[in-house]
């Protein structure tokens, strides 16, 4: 049986750690990853985590430049299980919501939607304006899952890493990837 494939987009919104951790967990689960990091995503990963483009690309099985619109992930004939944009900037959300497909990341998201594959957008911004809310609604109506990485405190996390891991595991579970380990709420 071939490995499952996951497309991961990293944009310039704050929270590059979510994309990095997602790539690490996907690798641990034996999922083949295809990374598209925008220039702003790379800049943010460097600022927040001290990582270069090369460092990010080393976390993925395959990586592509945003301008490489001829890459395999730009076609619906290239089978993938899902796509996650972590973090997802409001610019990328707007492009997805309006079907712009103006670079490889937004084209891959458009492919996920047209092929009825899971597309999870870990949007990062606050406060939200009306354009953000309307774009989230439009993306949801087209089949995307809008997943702001909001922390759950009922498990009483003690570190930022625990908060990040909780969000990433919930996303992996949404993708129905075997081995995802979100913490279950067992009641009071």
N, C-alpha and C positions, 0 to 999 in steps of 0.2 A: 504494500500500500504506500503511495507517495506521501511525503510529508505535507501537512497543511501549510498553506502560504498566508502570510499576513503582511499587508502593506501598512507601514507606519510613516506618518507625516509629522514633522516637527516644524512649527512656525515660530514667529517672534514673540508670541505672548509669553508672559511670565509663567514659569512652571516647567522648564525643560526637563526637570528631574522626572516628570511623569513619562515622557517619551523614552528617556534613558532607562528607567526602571522597567518599562514595558518591553523594551528590546531585551533586557537581561532576563526577564521572566520568560519571554517567548523562547529564547535560546534554551533555557533550562527545561522547558516543556517539549523541546524538539520541534518547534515550529519554525519553518523557513521564513525569514524576514526580508522585506524589501523596503528600504528607507529612502524617503525623499525629504531632505531638510532644506528649507528656504535659507537664503542669506541671512535674513533677520533671525531665523531659528538658530543658525550656527553662532551668530553674534550673541544671542541670548544664552545659549549653552556655554559659551566661553565666559560671559559675564557672571552667570549664576553658578556654574559648576567648574570653570577652569578647563573646559574641554574644547579641543579644536575640531574642525570638520573631520580630520583623519580619525580622531578619537571616537567621534560619533559613528562614522562609517565602519569602524572596527567592531562595533557592537552588533552590526547587521550582517546577514549573509550576503546581501546584494545592496548596493546603493546607487543612486542616480542623481544627477544634477537637475534642478527644477526646470531648466531649459531643454532637457532631453525628452521632448515630447514624442520621440520615436521609440522610447523604451518599452519593454514588454508590458509593464503595468498600465500603459496607456490604452491597452486593448482589452475588450471583453473576452476575447478568445484565450487570454492568459488567465487561467483559473486561480482564484484566490478565495480563501475562506471569508475574509473581511478586510476592512481598512479602519484604522484608528488615527485620528489627528490629535496628537498629544504633545504640547498644548495646541489649541486651535485659537488663532487670533480672530478678532472680529472682521478683519479684512478677508481672511480665508473663509470664514463663515459666510460673509456676504457673497463672495465669488461662488461658493457652493450653492447657496440659496437662489442665486440668479443664473446658474448654469454657465458661468463664464468659461470654465476650463481653459484659462489663459496661461497655465504653466503645468508641469507634470503632476504636481501635487493636486491641484484642483481638477485636472483631467482624470486622474486616478479615482478621485472622489466621485466625479461624474460617472465614471465607469461602474463603480460600486452601486450607485443608485440605479443606473439603467439596467444593470444585470440583476437587480433585486438582491444584492449582497448586503451584509451588515456594514454600516458606516457609522462609527462612533466619533462624535466631535466633542472633545474635552475643552469646551470653550472657557476662556479666562478673561474676565473683565468685570469690574464693578466701579461705580454703579452702572446699571444698564440703561441705555436710552431706548426710545421707541424703535429706531432702526434695528438695534440689536435684537429686541424682542420679536419684531416682525420677521427678521431673517431666521431666528430660531424656529419660529412657527412655520415658515416656508420650508426650511430644511426638514423639519419633522413631518410635514405633510407629504414631502417627497420620499420619505422612508428612512431618513437619518435618525440616529438616536443622539439627542443633545444631552451630554453628560458633563455638567460642570464638576470639576473635582472638589466638591465640598466635603469637608471632613465629617465623619460620624464620630460623635464623642461618647456614645453609650458603651463602647468597648474600653473606654478610658485609656486612649493612647498616651504614651509617655514621651514619645519622640516624633519629630517631623517624619522620620523614616517610616514609622508605624502608620502615620496618616497617609503617606504616599503609597505604601504597600497595600493598605486597605482599598484605596481607590483603584489601583492597578488590578488587584485581584477581582474586584467587582466588574471591571471592564472585561477581563479575561473570561469571567463567568458569563457575561452578556454574549460573548462571542462563542460560547459553548465549547471552549477548548478544554480538552481532558487534562486534568491536573490543576485547573484553576482552584484556588483555595480561599474564597472569601470567607470572612468570619460570619457565622450565622448568629442571628439574634435568637436566643433561647428563652426569652421572656424574663419576667421579674421573679 
